[in-house]
Amino acid sequence: MRTRVRRRPHRARRPDPADLLQEQIKQIIIEDQLAPGDPMPTELDLIERLDAGRSSIREALKALRATGIVEIRHGFGTYVGQMSLSGIVESLVFQSKIALSAGEQDLRHLVDIREVIEHGMLAKLIELPDPPDLSAAAEVIEQMKKEAKVGHIHPETDRSFHEVLYQSLENSLLGPLLGAFWDVSNRAGSTYYGPTQESPSDTVRHHQAIYDAVRRRDLSAARTAMTEHFHGVRERLGSRR
């Protein structure tokens, strides 16, 4: 006769008081309608409003600073943090380096995500009611051509093209997000990049094709040009498909 094993009932994890305090401070930011850069309530105000000790408030603020939600300016006070993805970038760079050293393909996956985002943004850009302002993108391409003549296109020039291309969408999160993916793939992959078959002239050609297609508002051609551009990125990462 089998002995039935009695399972212990699942117990919900009690919320960590430190986590709860951080959530309460975030709620104060929302309720007080504070914007990035605005001064936070003083330490004394938080102690009174949250009925918490000074050391607990300070620890909660330190934890929120680590995530960029608040900014502590020594000698001046505490402020609501500006939008930043730096914490995410640092974590992804470190994890990607670990994965690369183990022969895994995390960087290729990040490139896949970035490509999906850019294809989606191309559609939004081309479907705008009014033609997008591409003057800044045109200037970057001219800079690319100058750099190509001396045999090397600076990575920051390439990055700048993708940042300014979508300016007409007026999406404040898009630039930092694309920049985060760029930082991770370049900083983590710099030691592991293989040789690339793409010449500076090919790089110019791909970006020129993207620009021309967007200017003509030809989504199919823009997507084809973007796909070719990312093929070159994957070659450099040694993850050709």
N, C-alpha and C positions, 0 to 999 in steps of 0.2 A: 504494500500500500504506500503510495507516494505521499510524502509530507508536503503540504501546501505551504509555499513561502508567502508570508504575509508582507506585502509591500507597505512601506511607510508612506503615509499621505504626503503629497507634495506641499511644501510650505513656501509661500511667496517670500522672496528676499526682502527683508526690511530695507527701506531706503536709507542710504548713508546720510547722516546729518550734514556732512560737509557738502555732498552733492545737492542736498535739499537747500542749503543756504545759498549755493551758487545759483540755483534756479530762482530763488526768491530775489536775488539781486538783479538777475536778468529781467524778471518780471517788473521790478521797479523802473528799470530803464524804459521798458515798453509803456508802463502806466504813466510815467512822467513825460513821455513823448520826447525822449532825448535823442539827438542825432549824433552821428559820428563827429568827434571833436568837442562835443559839449562836456562841460564839467559834471562829474558825478556828484551825488549827495556826499556830504562830508562823512568821514568815518564815524563821528558822533551821531549824525543823523541816521546812518545805517544801524548803529547799535540800538538806538531808540526805536526805530521803525520795525526792526526784526527781532528785538529782544534777545540779542546775542552778545557774546563777549567780544572784547576788542581783538584778542588773538584769533578767534574764529573768523571774524570779519576780515582780518588781514590775510589769513590763509586762503579764504575764499576769493579775495581780490587777486592774490598771487596766481591762483589756479586759473582765473578768468583772464589774467594777463597772458598766461602761457598760450591760450587759445586765440588771443587777439581781440577778445570782446571788450576788454578795458585796457587803457594805457596809463601806466603809473609814471608821472613825471616828478622825479625827486625834487623837493623844494617848491613844487607848484601845486601838486594835488593829483587826483585821479580823474581820467577823462574816458568817455566812451571811445572805444577803439575804431580806427578806420578800417574799411574793408580790406582784408589782406589774406592771401592764400599762402603766406610764407611758411606757416607751420605745416601745412599739408605738403608743400614742396620739399621741405627738409626731410619729412618722414618718407615720402615716396622716393627721394633720391637715395636715402640709406637702404630702404628695402630693395630697390632696384639693383643697387650695387651688390647686395647679398645674392639676389637671384641670378645676376649675370655671372658672378664668380662660380655659381653652382651649375651654370650652363642652361639656365631657364630663360624664358622668353618674355618676361614681364614688360620690358621696354617696347617690344613689338606690340604688345597689347595696348600700351599707352598710346602708341602711334595710331593704332586702329581707332581708338576712341576719339583722338584729335581729328582724324580724317572724317569720321562720321559727323562731328560737330561742324567742321568747315563745310562739308557738303550741304548740311542743313542751313547754314548761314548764307551760303551762296544763293540758295533758293529764295530766302527771305530778302536778300539784297536785290536780286533781279526782279522780284515781284513788287518792289516798292512802287507806289503810285507815281512818284517823280524819279527821274534818273538820279542814281546815287552820285555823290561828289567823289570823284576818283583822282582829284588833283594831287593829293598826298601820295597815293599809290604810284602815280606816274613819276613823281619826283624820286621815289625809292628805286624804281626800275632804271631811271637814268643813272642813279648812283651805282646800281648793280653793273651797268654796262661799263662804267669807268673802272670799277674794280676788276671786272672780267678782263679788261685789256692788260692789266698787270699780272693776271694769272691766278687771282684768288678773290673770292667773294666772302666778305666778312660775315660770320654767322648772324651778327646783330642786324646786318642789313636785310638778310632773309627774314629774320624775325619781325623787323619793322614793317615789311610789306604786309604780312598777315595781320598785324595789329591795326594798320591804317586802312586796310581794304574795307573793313566793315564799319567804319566810323559813321556812315549815314544811318546805320541801324539804331544808333544812340543807346546801345546796350552797355551799361556801365560794368556789368559782370563779365562780359565776353572777353575783353582785353586781358584782365587779370587771369582768367581761366586758361585762355590759350597760352599766355605767358608762363603759367605754371607748368603746363604740359611741356612747353619748350625748355624751360629750365631743367626739368627732370630728365628729359631725354638727352640733353646736351651735357649736363653735369655728371649724370650717372654713366652715360655711355662714352664719355671722352676717352677713357682708358681702354675701352673694349671695341671701339669702332674698327671695322675692317676697311680695306681699301675700297674706294668708290670708283665706279666707272663713269660717273657724271662729271663732265667738264664744266668750267665756269660758263662757257657759252650755252651749254645745255640748261644750266640753272636759269640763266637769263631767258632763254627761249620758253621754258615752262611758265615762268612768272609772267612773261609778256603775253603768253597765250591765255592765262587766267584773266589778266587785265583786259585784253581785247574782247574776250567773250562776255565779260561782265558789262563792258562799255556797250557792246551790241545787244546786251540783254538776251544772250543765247545761253540758256541754262544747260542744255546738253553739251555744248562745246566747253562751257566752264567746268562742268563735272569731269569731262574727259581730261582736260588740262590739269585739274587738281589731282586726279588719279595718277597721271603720269608723274607729277611732282612727288607724290608720296611714294611712288615706286622707287624713285631715287633715294628718298629718306630710308626706305627699308633696305636698299642695297648697302647703304652706309652702315646700317646696324647689323649687316650680315644675316638678315632675315628675309631674303628674297622669296617672293611667292610666285 
